Amino acid sequence: MPEQAIVTSVDALRAFRANLIVYVSKARPALEEVTSEVLRTRGWLESDRRVYWEAQVRRRTRQLEAAQQALFGVSLSKLRDVTMSEKMAVRKAKEALTEAEEKLKSVKRWSRELETKLEPLTRQLEKLHTVLSSDMTNAIAYLGEAVRTLDAYAETAPSESATKPAPQPSAETREETK
């Protein structure tokens, strides 16, 4: 005769389901924040910083040309000698232009490296997003249904025949069946 199942851990399932809901409710916003931060960093690097340093290269190139022109103008005119300040202005303008060109190269390199390093991580983030939005939601629903089913099962009263022991055949009945 089948024995009655003893269901004692429905509360553990309820607690696990509640913890899973809390986890999903905290993990989704964190994941979305990470994704938006990645997009923001990519945009900052590719748009803002690149545009800024390209503009700096152009501006500093013009400053260098102006300083060189001033130095050249003084050296052509025989009215006065080239001063140290004019030579320093050219040197400073060259250094500033070199710095801007180096920064622009760095930004371009970082953009390339960011893409190559982010690609596998972005795929993992997408997988995690799918797990959180689909699989975990399904798991929460499944656990809720399991809890309801087990509650319904635990509430049903065992039938009288299931609780009574089966009648033992008498000695006469055993003799007759032989």
N, C-alpha and C positions, 0 to 999 in steps of 0.2 A: 504494500500500500504506500502511495506517495506521502512523504512527510510535508508538513507545512513549512514554508520558507520563513525565516526569522529576519525581519528587516529592522535593523537598529541604527543604520548610518545615514538616514535621510538628512539629518541635521548637518552631517559632514558635507553632503552634497550641496545643501543650501548654502553653507558657509563658503564652500569652494566657488560656487556660482557667484555669490556676492563679491568675493575677492576678485574673481575674474572680471566682473563688471567694473569694479574700481580700477583694476589694472588697465583695461581697455580705455576707460574714460580718461586716464592720465597719460597713457602711451600715445594715443592719437594726437592730442595737441602737441606733445613733445616732438613727435615725428613730423608734424606739419611745421613746427617752428624750425626744426633742423633743415627741412627742405627749403623753406623760405629764406633761411640764412644762407644756404648754399647759393640760391638764385641771386640774392642780394650781393653776396661777395663776388660772384661771377660778373654781375652787371657793373659793380663798382670798379672791378679790375679792368674789364674790357671797354667800358664806356667812359666812366668818369676819369680814372687815372690815365688811360691811354690818350684821351682827348686833351687832358690837362698837360701832359708832358709833350705831346705833339705841338701844342700851342706854345709851350715854353721853349721848345727848340726853335720854332719860327721867331719868337720874340727875341731870344738871345742871339740868334743869327743876325737879326737886324741890328742889335746893339753892338755886336762884334764888327759888323760892316761899318757902322757909324764911327766906332772908335778907330778902326783902321783908316777910314777916310780922313778923320781928323789928324791922325798921325802922318798920313801921306801928305795931306795939305800943308802941314807945318814943315815937313821935310822938303817939300818943293819950294816953299817960299823961303827966301834967303833973309827974311826980316829978323827971324829969331831962331834959336836952336830948339831942337826937340827936347821937351822937358821930361823929367822922370814920371810925372803924373800922367802924361799921355801914353807913355810906354806901359805904365801900370794899368791904365784903363784897358788897353788892348789885351794885356795878360789876364786881367780879371774877367774880361768878356770871353776870352778863349776858355778859361777854366769853367765859367758858368755854362757855356755852350757844351763843353765836354761832359759836365755833370748832367745836364738835361738829356743829352744823347744816351748816356749810360743808364739813366733812370728809365728812359723810354725802352731801351733794350731789355732792361730787367722786367718791366711791365709786360712786354711781349713774351718774354721767356716764361714768366709766371703764368700768363694766360694759357700757353701751351701745356705747361706742367700741370696746371690746375685741371685742365680737361682730361689729361691722361690719367691723373690720380683719382679724379672724381668719378669717372665713368663706371668702374666696378662698384664703387661705394653707392653710387646712385641707383644701380641695378638692385643692390641689396636693400636699399631704402624702399624701392618700389615693391619688392617682394614682401617686406615687412608690412608695408601699407596694405597690400592685398590680404595678408594674414590677419591683420587687425580688423580690416573692414569687412572681410567675408568669412574667413574661417572661424575667427573668434566669435563673431556674431552668431554664426550657426552653432557653435559649441555652447554658447549661452542659452540659445533657444532649446537645444537638445537637452541640456542639463535641467532646464525648467520643465520640460516635458517628462523627463525621467523622474524628477521629484514629484510631479503630479501623479504619475503612474504609480510610483511606490507608495505615496500617501493613500491613493485609492485602494491599493492592494492591502495595505496595513489596516485600513478601516473596515474592510469586509470581514464579517464574523465567520469563523470557520464553521463549516456545516457540521451538523450533529454526527453524521456518519464518519466524518474525518476525525472527530475527537473521541468517539467510542472505539474501544478495541474490537477487532473483528471477533465474532463468536467462534469459539473453538468447537470443532465437531466432536460430538459425543463418541463414546467407545462403541456404541451400537452402530452409529452411522459409519464409523471407520471400518467396522466388521463387514457391513453390507457392501461397501465399495470395493472390497477385496475380491 
